[in-house]
Amino acid sequence: MPAARSRRSSGPRLADADLARRIERKAAYERRLKALQVELLSIQQAYRTQARRAVMVFEGWDAAGKGGVIRRLAEPLDPRSIKVWPIAAPRADEHERHYLYRFWMRLPERGEIAVFDRSWYGRVLVERVEKIAAPPAWRRAYREINEFERLLLDDGVRLVKLFLHLSAAEQLKRFRERIEVPHKRWKIGAADLRNRSLRPAYAKAIDEMFAKTSTARAPWHLIPADSKWFARIACLEIIARELGAGVDLEPPPVPAALRQAIERAEKNGR
């Protein structure tokens, strides 16, 4: 299945996303999901043995399905070398530092993958729209973010940035589902509807974010997310492609001495 469209020059726009894209058959979705999860496990093992690092950034509308993608990304992987960071409002002590400080502190060690469920882009999205950051601060942040990401890339970190886009109608449908399904009620509150009322302002901020921070080395990938199955597969395909490119995914050879020791133990029954 072709991955969602991503332009590398000036970045995508929300209007680029074909929200009608979907996977119709559950069997096809499950088959592709399983294959991707196996591939991602091989990639994770290669990153561990080769001391590589990766960072994934997930942004998107409320109820766009970021959590569902992250669950299907993380569930087959070894939890010792993947960390998922759900990003909420900064703590009181973090307010006293540069806004990038808390993200620096969560960057992966060698052999690790870090997943950010929301990220430093809050500076030019929610903090801009909600007027938490003054205009000079969020305007300056585009340059700061690009420089921050360039530092990561120059240091050998693989960076994948995904934005999940869904229609206003589908978003409202999912809000209704969260009210009706008991175990999903924790996911919704009055703030979600308030944010939805600011959708035009957010759309403007998102498109400007794409235009100013989608670079040749760190492009934004715009994911149509009205179909959860399509969005999950599109995200995992992009992640597997970007993290696996140029990486030796063959498992390390078994040392002859180790193989012989196991064979002796088997022969001796102990």
PAZAPA-4460 file (N, C-alpha, C; in steps of 0.05 Angstrom, whole numbers, plus 32768, in hexadecimal, padded with zeros to 4 digits):
% residues 270
    n_x    n_y    n_z   ca_x   ca_y   ca_z    c_x    c_y    c_z   seq   type   mol
   8011   7FE8   8000   8000   8000   8000   8011   8019   8000     1      M     A
   800D   802C   7FEE   801D   8044   7FEE   801A   8054   8007     2      P     A
   8030   805F   8011   802F   806F   8029   8022   8089   8023     3      A     A
   801A   8097   8039   800E   80B1   8036   8021   80C4   802A     4      A     A
   8017   80D8   801B   8027   80EB   800C   8037   80FD   801E     5      R     A
   8050   8102   8016   8061   8114   8026   8072   8124   8013     6      S     A
   8071   813E   8013   8082   814F   8002   8099   8159   8013     7      R     A
   80B0   815B   8006   80C9   8161   8015   80D3   817D   8010     8      R     A
   80C5   818D   8000   80CF   81A7   7FFA   80C4   81BC   800E     9      S     A
   80AA   81C2   800B   809E   81D5   801D   808B   81C8   8031    10      S     A
   808A   81AE   8031   8078   81A0   8043   805D   819B   8039    11      G     A
   804E   8189   8045   8033   8184   803C   8020   819A   8046    12      P     A
   8007   8198   803F   7FF1   81A9   8049   7FDA   8196   8051    13      R     A
   7FCA   819E   8064   7FB4   818E   806C   7FA2   8187   8054    14      L     A
   7F9F   819A   8042   7F8E   8195   802B   7F99   817F   8019    15      A     A
   7FB2   8178   801C   7FBE   8162   800B   7FB3   8147   8013    16      D     A
   7FAA   8144   802C   7FA3   8129   8036   7F89   811F   8029    17      A     A
   7F8A   8108   801D   7F72   80FB   8012   7F65   80EB   8028    18      D     A
   7F52   80F7   8036   7F45   80EA   804D   7F33   80D3   8046    19      L     A
   7F2F   80CE   802C   7F1E   80B8   8024   7F2F   809E   8023    20      A     A
   7F49   809F   8026   7F59   8087   8024   7F54   8075   803B    21      R     A
   7F51   805B   8034   7F4B   8047   8049   7F53   802C   8040    22      R     A
   7F53   8019   8053   7F57   7FFD   804D   7F3C   7FF0   8054    23      I     A
   7F30   7FE3   8040   7F15   7FD9   8043   7F13   7FBE   8051    24      E     A
   7F27   7FAD   804D   7F25   7F91   8057   7F36   7F8E   8071    25      R     A
   7F29   7F84   8086   7F36   7F80   809F   7F4D   7F6C   809C    26      K     A
   7F4A   7F57   808D   7F5F   7F43   8089   7F78   7F4F   807D    27      A     A
   7F74   7F61   8069   7F8B   7F6E   805C   7F99   7F80   8070    28      A     A
   7F89   7F8F   8080   7F95   7FA0   8094   7FA6   7F90   80A8    29      Y     A
   7F9A   7F7A   80B3   7FA8   7F6A   80C7   7FC1   7F5D   80BC    30      E     A
   7FBF   7F54   80A3   7FD6   7F47   8096   7FED   7F5B   8093    31      R     A
   7FE7   7F73   808A   7FFC   7F87   8086   8007   7F91   80A1    32      R     A
   7FF5   7F94   80B4   7FFE   7F9C   80CF   8012   7F88   80DB    33      L     A
   800C   7F6F   80D9   801D   7F5A   80E4   8039   7F5B   80D7    34      K     A
   8039   7F5E   80BC   8052   7F5E   80AD   8063   7F76   80B6    35      A     A
   8056   7F8D   80B9   8064   7FA5   80C1   806F   7FA3   80DD    36      L     A
   8060   7F97   80EF   8069   7F94   810B   8082   7F82   810C    37      Q     A
   8082   7F6D   80FC   809A   7F5C   80FB   80B2   7F6B   80F0    38      V     A
   80AD   7F7B   80DB   80C3   7F8C   80D0   80CD   7FA0   80E4    39      E     A
   80BB   7FAC   80F3   80C3   7FC0   8107   80D3   7FB3   811E    40      L     A
   80CC   7F9A   8125   80DC   7F8C   8139   80F8   7F87   812F    41      L     A
   80FB   7F80   8116   8116   7F7C   810B   8126   7F96   810B    42      S     A
   8118   7FAC   8105   8125   7FC6   8105   812E   7FCD   8122    43      I     A
   811C   7FC9   8135   8124   7FCF   8151   813C   7FBE   815A    44      Q     A
   813C   7FA5   8153   8153   7F94   815A   816D   7F9E   814E    45      Q     A
   816B   7FA7   8134   8183   7FB2   8127   818C   7FCC   8135    46      A     A
   8179   7FDC   813D   8181   7FF5   814B   818E   7FEF   8166    47      Y     A
   8185   7FDB   8173   8191   7FD3   818D   81AD   7FC9   8189    48      R     A
   81B1   7FB7   8176   81CC   7FAB   8172   81DF   7FBE   8165    49      T     A
   81D5   7FD1   8156   81E7   7FE4   8148   81E9   7FFF   8156    50      Q     A
   81DC   8001   816E   81DD   801A   817E   81D2   8032   816F    51      A     A
   81BD   802E   815F   81B1   8044   8151   819B   8050   8162    52      R     A
   8192   8068   815A   817C   8076   8169   8168   8080   8155    53      R     A
   814F   8082   815F   8139   808C   814E   8126   809C   8160    54      A     A
   811A   80B0   8153   8105   80C0   8160   80ED   80C1   814E    55      V     A
   80D6   80BC   8158   80BD   80BF   8149   80AB   80D4   8156    56      M     A
   80A0   80E5   8146   808F   80FB   814F   8073   80F6   8144    57      V     A
   805F   80F5   8156   8044   80F2   814E   8034   810B   8156    58      F     A
   8029   8119   8142   8017   812F   8146   7FFE   812A   8137    59      E     A
   7FE9   8139   813E   7FCF   8135   8130   7FB8   8140   8140    60      G     A
   7FA1   8140   8133   7F89   814A   8141   7F82   8137   8158    61      W     A
   7F73   8142   816B   7F67   8131   8180   7F56   811C   8173    62      D     A
   7F59   8103   817D   7F4A   80EC   8173   7F53   80E2   8157    63      A     A
   7F6A   80EB   814E   7F74   80E3   8133   7F7F   80C7   8133    64      A     A
   7F84   80BC   814A   7F8E   80A0   814B   7FAB   809D   8151    65      G     A
   7FB8   80B1   815C   7FD5   80AF   8162   7FDA   8098   8175    66      K     A
   7FCA   8097   818A   7FCE   8082   819E   7FCB   8066   8192    67      G     A
   7FB8   8062   8180   7FB4   8048   8174   7FCC   8040   8162    68      G     A
   7FD7   8053   8154   7FEF   804E   8144   8007   8046   8157    69      V     A
   800B   8056   816B   8021   8051   817E   801E   8036   818B    70      I     A
   8006   802E   8193   8003   8014   819F   800B   7FFE   818C    71      R     A
   8003   8000   8173   800A   7FEB   8160   8027   7FEC   8157    72      R     A
   8033   8003   815A   8050   8005   8156   805F   7FF7   816D    73      L     A
   8057   7FFD   8186   8067   7FF4   819D   8062   7FD8   81A6    74      A     A
   8049   7FCD   81A1   8042   7FB4   81AD   8053   7F9C   81A5    75      E     A
   805E   7F9B   818D   806F   7F84   8186   808C   7F88   818E    76      P     A
   8094   7FA0   8197   80B0   7FA6   819B   80B9   7FA0   81B8    77      L     A
   80D3   7F9E   81BB   80DF   7F99   81D5   80DD   7FB3   81E5    78      D     A
   80CE   7FB2   81FC   80C9   7FCB   820B   80E3   7FD7   8217    79      P     A
   80F8   7FC8   8218   8111   7FD2   8224   811F   7FE7   8213    80      R     A
   8119   7FE8   81F9   8127   7FFB   81E8   8114   800D   81D8    81      S     A
   80FB   800F   81E1   80E9   8023   81D5   80DC   8032   81EC    82      I     A
   80DB   804C   81EA   80CD   805C   81FF   80B9   806E   81F1    83      K     A
   80A1   806E   81FC   808B   807F   81F2   8087   8095   8206    84      V     A
   8088   80AE   81FC   8086   80C5   820D   806C   80D4   8206    85      W     A
   8057   80D1   8217   803E   80E1   8213   8044   80FD   821D    86      P     A
   8041   8111   820C   8048   812C   8213   802F   813C   821A    87      I     A
   802E   8146   8232   8018   8158   823B   8023   8173   8241    88      A     A
   8014   8183   8250   801E   819E   8257   8037   819B   8268    89      A     A
   804B   81AD   8265   8063   81AB   8275   805E   81AE   8293    90      P     A
   806E   81A0   82A3   806D   81A3   82C0   8076   81BF   82C8    91      R     A
   8071   81C5   82E2   8079   81E0   82EC   8097   81E5   82E8    92      A     A
   80A8   81D0   82EF   80C4   81D4   82ED   80CE   81D7   82D0    93      D     A
   80BF   81CA   82BE   80C6   81CC   82A1   80BF   81E8   8296    94      E     A
   80AC   81F5   82A1   80A6   8211   8299   80BD   8224   829C    95      H     A
   80CF   821D   82AF   80E5   822E   82B6   80FD   822A   82A3    96      E     A
   80FB   8217   8290   8110   8211   827E   8107   8216   8261    97      R     A
   811A   8214   824F   8113   8216   8232   8100   8200   822B    98      H     A
   80ED   8205   821A   80D8   81F1   8214   80E3   81D7   8208    99      Y     A
   80FA   81D8   81FC   8106   81C0   81F1   8114   81AE   8206   100      L     A
   8118   81B9   821E   8126   81AB   8233   811A   818F   8238   101      Y     A
   8100   818E   823B   80F3   8174   8243   80F5   8160   822D   102      R     A
   80F9   8169   8214   80FC   8156   81FE   8119   814C   81FC   103      F     A
   812C   815E   8201   8148   8156   8203   814A   813F   8217   104      W     A
   813D   8142   822E   813F   812E   8243   8133   8113   823C   105      M     A
   8123   8112   8227   8116   80F9   821F   8121   80ED   8206   106      R     A
   8137   80F8   81FC   8143   80ED   81E3   814E   80D1   81E8   107      L     A
   814E   80C0   81D3   8156   80A4   81D7   8174   80A1   81DC   108      P     A
   817B   808D   81EC   8196   8084   81EE   819D   8073   81D6   109      E     A
   81B6   806B   81D3   81BE   805A   81BD   81B0   8040   81BE   110      R     A
   81A6   8037   81A8   8196   801E   81A7   8179   8021   81AD   111      G     A
   8170   803A   81B2   8154   803E   81BA   8144   804D   81A4   112      E     A
   812A   804A   81A6   8117   8059   8196   8105   8068   81A9   113      I     A
   8101   8082   81A3   80F0   8093   81B4   80D8   809B   81A3   114      A     A
   80C0   8099   81AE   80A7   80A0   81A0   809A   80B7   81B0   115      V     A
   8095   80CD   81A3   8089   80E4   81B0   806C   80E7   81A7   116      F     A
   8059   80E2   81B9   803D   80E6   81B4   8036   8103   81BB   117      D     A
   8038   8114   81A7   803A   8131   81A8   8057   8138   81AF   118      R     A
   805F   8151   81AA   807B   8157   81AA   8081   8174   81AD   119      S     A
   809A   817B   81A6   80A3   8197   81A6   8093   81A9   8194   120      W     A
   8083   819D   8182   8073   81AC   8170   805B   81B9   817E   121      Y     A
   8056   81B2   8197   8042   81C0   81A6   8047   81DE   81A7   122      G     A
   8060   81E6   81A5   8067   8202   81A7   805A   8212   8190   123      R     A
   8059   8206   8178   804E   8214   8161   8031   820B   815A   124      V     A
   8026   81FA   816B   800A   81F2   8168   7FF9   81FB   8180   125      L     A
   7FF7   81EB   8195   7FE5   81F2   81AB   7FEE   820C   81B9   126      V     A
   8008   820F   81BD   8012   8228   81CB   800D   8241   81BA   127      E     A
   800E   823D   81A0   8008   8254   818E   7FEA   825A   818E   128      R     A
   7FD9   8245   8189   7FBD   824A   8186   7FB0   8253   81A1   129      V     A
   7FB9   8247   81B7   7FAE   824D   81D1   7FBB   8267   81DD   130      E     A
   7FCE   8272   81CE   7FDB   828B   81D7   7FEB   8287   81F2   131      K     A
   7FF5   826E   81F5   8006   8268   820C   8022   8274   8207   132      I     A
   802B   8272   81EF   8045   827E   81E7   803F   8298   81D8   133      A     A
   804F   82AC   81DD   804C   82C6   81CF   8055   82C2   81B2   134      A     A
   804A   82D3   81A0   8052   82D0   8184   8070   82D0   817E   135      P     A
   8080   82E1   818B   809D   82DF   8185   80A8   82C4   818D   136      P     A
   809E   82B7   81A2   80A8   829D   81AB   80A1   8287   8198   137      A     A
   8087   8285   818F   8081   826F   817E   808B   8273   8161   138      W     A
   808E   828C   8159   809A   8292   813F   80B8   828A   813F   139      R     A
   80C6   828F   8154   80E2   8288   8157   80E5   8269   8158   140      R     A
   80D0   825B   8161   80D2   823F   8166   80D6   822F   814C   141      A     A
   80CD   8239   8135   80D2   822A   811C   80F0   8226   8118   142      Y     A
   80FF   823B   811B   811C   8239   8117   8128   8227   812D   143      R     A
   811F   822A   8146   812A   821A   815B   8124   81FC   8157   144      E     A
   810C   81F6   814E   8105   81DA   8149   8116   81CE   8132   145      I     A
   8119   81DD   811C   8129   81D4   8106   8146   81CF   810E   146      N     A
   8151   81E0   811F   816C   81DD   8128   816E   81C5   813B   147      E     A
   815A   81C2   814D   815A   81AB   815F   8159   8191   814F   148      F     A
   8148   818F   813B   8147   8177   812B   8160   8172   811A   149      E     A
   816C   8188   8111   8185   8185   8102   819B   817A   8114   150      R     A
   819C   8182   812D   81AF   8177   8140   81AB   8159   8144   151      L     A
   8192   8151   8146   818D   8134   8149   8196   8125   8131   152      L     A
   818F   812F   8119   8196   8121   8101   81B4   8120   80FD   153      L     A
   81C2   8136   8102   81DF   8136   80FF   81EC   8123   8113   154      D     A
   81DF   811D   8129   81EA   810A   813D   81E2   80EE   8137   155      D     A
   81D5   80E9   8120   81CF   80CE   8118   81B4   80C3   811F   156      G     A
   81A3   80D4   812B   8188   80CC   8133   8176   80CB   811A   157      V     A
   8167   80B5   8117   8152   80B5   8102   8139   80C2   810D   158      R     A
   812D   80D4   80FE   8116   80E3   8107   80FF   80E0   80F3   159      L     A
   80E8   80D8   80FE   80D0   80D4   80ED   80B9   80E5   80FA   160      V     A
   80AD   80F6   80EA   8098   8108   80F3   807E   8102   80E5   161      K     A
   8069   80FC   80F4   8050   80F5   80E8   8039   8106   80F3   162      L     A
   8028   810F   80E1   8010   811F   80EA   7FF7   8111   80E0   163      F     A
   7FE6   810A   80F2   7FCD   80FC   80EB   7FB6   8110   80E9   164      L     A
   7FAB   8110   80D1   7F96   8124   80CA   7F7B   8116   80C6   165      H     A
   7F67   8120   80D3   7F4C   8116   80CE   7F38   812C   80CC   166      L     A
   7F22   8127   80BF   7F0D   813B   80BA   7EFF   8143   80D4   167      S     A
   7EF3   815A   80D3   7EE3   8163   80EA   7ECC   8150   80F0   168      A     A
   7EC0   8146   80DB   7EA9   8134   80DF   7EB2   811A   80EC   169      A     A
   7EC8   810F   80E3   7ED2   80F6   80EF   7EDB   80FA   810B   170      E     A
   7EE7   8111   8111   7EF0   8117   812C   7ED8   8118   813F   171      Q     A
   7EC2   8125   8137   7EAA   8126   8147   7E9E   810A   814C   172      L     A
   7E9F   80F9   8137   7E95   80DE   813A   7EA6   80CF   814F   173      K     A
   7EBF   80D3   814F   7ED0   80C5   8163   7ECC   80D0   817E   174      R     A
   7EC7   80EA   8181   7EC0   80F5   819B   7EA6   80E8   81A6   175      F     A
   7E93   80E4   8195   7E7A   80D7   819D   7E80   80BA   81A6   176      R     A
   7E91   80AC   8198   7E98   8091   819F   7EA6   8091   81BB   177      E     A
   7EB6   80A4   81C0   7EC4   80A5   81DA   7EB0   80AA   81F1   178      R     A
   7E9B   80B8   81EC   7E86   80BB   8200   7E77   80A2   8205   179      I     A
   7E70   8093   81EF   7E5F   807C   81F1   7E6E   8063   81FB   180      E     A
   7E88   8060   81F5   7E96   8048   81FD   7EA4   804E   8218   181      V     A
   7E9C   803F   822D   7EA6   8045   8248   7EC5   8047   824A   182      P     A
   7ED3   8034   823F   7EF0   8033   8243   7EFF   8048   8232   183      H     A
   7EF0   8058   8222   7EFC   806D   8213   7EF5   8089   821E   184      K     A
   7EE5   808A   8233   7EDC   80A4   823D   7EF2   80B5   8248   185      R     A
   7F07   80A8   8252   7F1E   80B7   825E   7F2C   80C7   8248   186      W     A
   7F27   80C1   822F   7F35   80CE   8219   7F29   80E9   8211   187      K     A
   7F12   80F0   821C   7F05   8109   8213   7EFC   811A   822A   188      I     A
   7EFE   8134   8225   7EF5   8148   8239   7EEC   8161   822B   189      G     A
   7EE4   8175   823A   7EDA   818E   822F   7EEF   819B   821E   190      A     A
   7F09   8197   8225   7F1E   81A4   8216   7F1F   819B   81F9   191      A     A
   7F17   8182   81F4   7F18   8177   81D9   7F04   8186   81C7   192      D     A
   7EEC   818C   81D2   7ED8   819B   81C2   7EE1   81B8   81BF   193      L     A
   7EEE   81C3   81D3   7EF8   81DE   81D1   7F0D   81DF   81BB   194      R     A
   7F20   81CC   81BB   7F34   81CB   81A6   7F28   81C9   818B   195      N     A
   7F12   81B9   8189   7F05   81B6   816F   7EFA   81D0   8165   196      R     A
   7EF0   81E0   8177   7EE5   81FA   816F   7EFB   820D   8164   197      S     A
   7F14   8207   816A   7F2A   8217   8160   7F37   820A   8148   198      L     A
   7F29   81F8   813B   7F35   81E9   8125   7F40   81FB   810E   199      R     A
   7F33   8210   8106   7F3F   8221   80F1   7F5A   822C   80F9   200      P     A
   7F5C   8235   8112   7F76   8240   811B   7F8B   822A   811C   201      A     A
   7F84   8213   8125   7F97   81FC   8125   7F9F   81F5   8109   202      Y     A
   7F8C   81F4   80F6   7F93   81ED   80DB   7FA7   8200   80CF   203      A     A
   7FA4   821A   80D5   7FB7   822E   80CB   7FD3   8229   80D7   204      K     A
   7FD3   8223   80F2   7FED   821E   80FF   7FFA   8205   80F5   205      A     A
   7FEA   81F0   80EF   7FF5   81D7   80E6   8002   81DB   80CA   206      I     A
   7FF4   81E8   80B8   7FFF   81ED   809D   8019   81FD   809E   207      D     A
   801A   8211   80B0   8032   8221   80B3   8048   8210   80BF   208      E     A
   8042   81FF   80D2   8056   81ED   80DD   8062   81DB   80C7   209      M     A
   8051   81D0   80B6   805B   81C0   80A0   806E   81D0   808E   210      F     A
   8065   81E8   8087   8074   81F8   8074   8090   8200   807F   211      A     A
   8092   8204   809A   80AA   820E   80A5   80BC   81F9   80B2   212      K     A
   80B1   81E0   80B6   80C2   81CC   80C4   80C3   81B1   80B5   213      T     A
   80B7   81AF   809D   80BA   8197   808D   80D2   819B   807B   214      S     A
   80E8   818F   8082   8101   8193   8074   8109   817A   8064   215      T     A
   811D   817D   8053   8125   8166   8043   812E   814F   8055   216      A     A
   813B   8154   806B   8145   813F   807D   8131   8137   8092   217      R     A
   811D   8148   8098   8109   8142   80AD   80EE   814A   80A3   218      A     A
   80E3   813C   808E   80C9   8144   8083   80B2   813C   8095   219      P     A
   809D   814A   8092   8084   8142   809F   8075   812E   808C   220      W     A
   806A   8119   8098   805A   8106   8089   803D   810A   8092   221      H     A
   802C   8112   807F   8010   8118   8084   8000   80FF   8080   222      L     A
   7FF2   80F5   8094   7FE4   80DC   8094   7FC6   80E0   8094   223      I     A
   7FB7   80D8   807F   7F9A   80D9   8080   7F90   80C5   8095   224      P     A
   7F80   80CF   80A7   7F79   80BE   80BE   7F5B   80BA   80C3   225      A     A
   7F4B   80C0   80AF   7F2E   80BA   80B3   7F29   809C   80B5   226      D     A
   7F3B   808C   80A8   7F3B   806F   80AB   7F51   8067   80BE   227      S     A
   7F4B   805C   80D5   7F5F   8054   80E8   7F71   803F   80DC   228      K     A
   7F66   802B   80CE   7F77   8016   80C2   7F8B   8022   80AF   229      W     A
   7F82   8034   809D   7F94   8040   808A   7FAA   8050   8098   230      F     A
   7FA3   8060   80AC   7FB6   8070   80BA   7FCB   8060   80C8   231      A     A
   7FC3   804A   80D5   7FD6   8039   80E3   7FEB   802D   80CF   232      R     A
   7FE1   8022   80BA   7FF3   8015   80A6   8005   802A   8099   233      I     A
   7FFA   8041   8092   800A   8056   8085   8020   805F   8098   234      A     A
   801A   8063   80B2   802F   806C   80C5   8045   8057   80C8   235      C     A
   803D   803E   80CB   8050   8029   80D0   8061   8024   80B7   236      L     A
   8056   8027   809F   8065   8025   8087   807B   803A   8085   237      E     A
   8073   8053   808B   8087   8069   808A   809D   8064   809F   238      I     A
   8095   805C   80B7   80A9   8058   80CC   80BC   8042   80C4   239      I     A
   80B2   802B   80BA   80C3   8015   80B2   80D6   801E   809B   240      A     A
   80CB   802D   8088   80DC   8036   8072   80F2   8049   807B   241      R     A
   80EB   805D   808C   80FE   8071   8094   8113   8066   80A8   242      E     A
   810A   8055   80BA   811D   804A   80CD   812E   8033   80C1   243      L     A
   8123   8025   80AE   8131   800E   80A2   8144   8015   808C   244      G     A
   8141   802D   8080   8152   8034   8069   816F   8034   8070   245      A     A
   817F   8025   8061   819C   8024   8065   81A5   8016   807D   246      G     A
   8193   8008   808B   819B   7FFA   80A4   819C   7FDC   809E   247      V     A
   81B1   7FCF   80A8   81B4   7FB2   80A5   81A1   7FA4   80B8   248      D     A
   818C   7F97   80AD   8178   7F8B   80BE   817D   7F6D   80C2   249      L     A
   8193   7F63   80B8   819A   7F47   80BD   81A1   7F43   80DA   250      E     A
   8197   7F2E   80E7   819F   7F29   8103   81BD   7F23   8105   251      P     A
   81C9   7F29   811C   81E6   7F24   811E   81EB   7F06   811D   252      P     A
   8203   7EFE   8112   8209   7EE2   8111   820D   7ED6   812D   253      P     A
   8208   7EBC   812F   820C   7EAE   8149   8229   7EA6   814B   254      V     A
   8238   7EAF   815F   8254   7EA6   8162   8256   7E88   8164   255      P     A
   826A   7E7D   8156   826E   7E60   8155   8270   7E54   8171   256      A     A
   827F   7E62   8183   8283   7E57   819E   8268   7E55   81AD   257      A     A
   8256   7E69   81A9   823C   7E68   81B6   822B   7E51   81AB   258      L     A
   822C   7E4E   8191   821D   7E37   8185   8227   7E1C   818F   259      R     A
   8241   7E1A   8191   824C   7E01   819A   8246   7DFC   81B7   260      Q     A
   8246   7E11   81C8   823F   7E0E   81E4   8222   7E04   81E7   261      A     A
   8210   7E0F   81D7   81F4   7E07   81D9   81F1   7DEA   81D0   262      I     A
   81FF   7DE3   81BB   81FE   7DC7   81B1   8209   7DB3   81C6   263      E     A
   821E   7DBB   81D4   8229   7DA9   81E9   8215   7DA6   8200   264      R     A
   8208   7DBD   8207   81F4   7DBC   821D   81DD   7DAA   8215   265      A     A
   81D4   7DAC   81FC   81BE   7D9B   81F2   81C6   7D7E   81F3   266      E     A
   81DF   7D78   81EB   81E8   7D5D   81EA   81EA   7D51   8206   267      K     A
   81F2   7D62   8219   81F5   7D58   8234   81DB   7D59   8244   268      N     A
   81C6   7D64   8237   81AC   7D66   8244   81AB   7D79   825B   269      G     A
   81BB   7D8E   825A   81BA   7DA2   826F   81C4   7DBD   8264   270      R     A
***
